[in-house]
Amino acid sequence: MSSNDLLPIHTGTVIEDDNLTLEQLCHACGVHADWVISLVEESIIEPQGNEIQRWRFSGISLVRVRSALRLHRDLGVNLAGIALALDLMEELDALREQLKITQRD
């Protein structure tokens, strides 16, 4: 398995300014609130707001929850592993973007 096999985790357009409630995020991802709360506790996603009832999530959070779910469901990765995998995938994406910019010059 090459690293390219792991890249297409999500597709579509992410709107950074999305403001999803906990309920909306759960519905969009097909998960229970407990799962999302666990992701918040592991710092995999970060809501805006201090109280659970007032939490709001960005489009990036939506992508991260869906990616976390796939890692957990398809590969059996635990929460700590999900946090590490998502951080590494984001870093890899950033490095690829830097490489594209460098190759254009």
C-alpha positions, 0 to 999 in steps of 0.5 A, a space after each residue: 500500500 502506497 501513501 497515495 492509497 490513503 489520500 482520498 479520505 474526503 472530497 467536496 468543498 469545505 466552507 471554513 465559515 460553516 457554523 454547525 451545532 453539535 446536533 447538525 455535525 452528528 447528523 451530517 456525519 452519522 455519529 452519536 454526540 458521545 463520539 464527537 465529544 470524545 473527539 473534542 476531548 482528544 483535541 481532534 476537533 475544537 468547537 467554538 463556545 464554552 458550553 456543549 449546548 453552545 458549541 459550533 463547529 467549522 467545515 474543517 471539523 466536519 471533514 476531520 470527524 468524517 476522516 476520524 470515523 473512517 480511520 476508526 471504522 475501516 482501520 480500527 485506529 483508536 482516538 490517540 492514533 486518529 489524532 496523530 494520523 490526522 495531524 500527519 496527513 495535514 502536515 503532508 498536505 502542507 508539504 505537498 503544497 509547498 513542493 508545488 509552489 517550489 516546483 513552479 518557481 
